[in-house]
């Protein structure tokens, strides 16, 4: 019901941000070059999603290290 009031691109951005934040916590930045590249890709994905979320409502921004704040 709440999702009916929120534009579809914002809902997609919220899902992307949550998934990216979960993946960021999974990678260890000092483990390997591949992990660093994967983590950077997820940080970029999170930044793109947060840009959409912030434009709609800054309170929806998802942080990389944990839950919204």
Buried (B, 14 or more C-beta within 10 A) or exposed (E): EEEEEBEEEBBEBBEBBBBBBEBBEEBEEEEEEEBBEBBEBBBEBBEBBBEBBEEBEEEBBBEBEEEEE
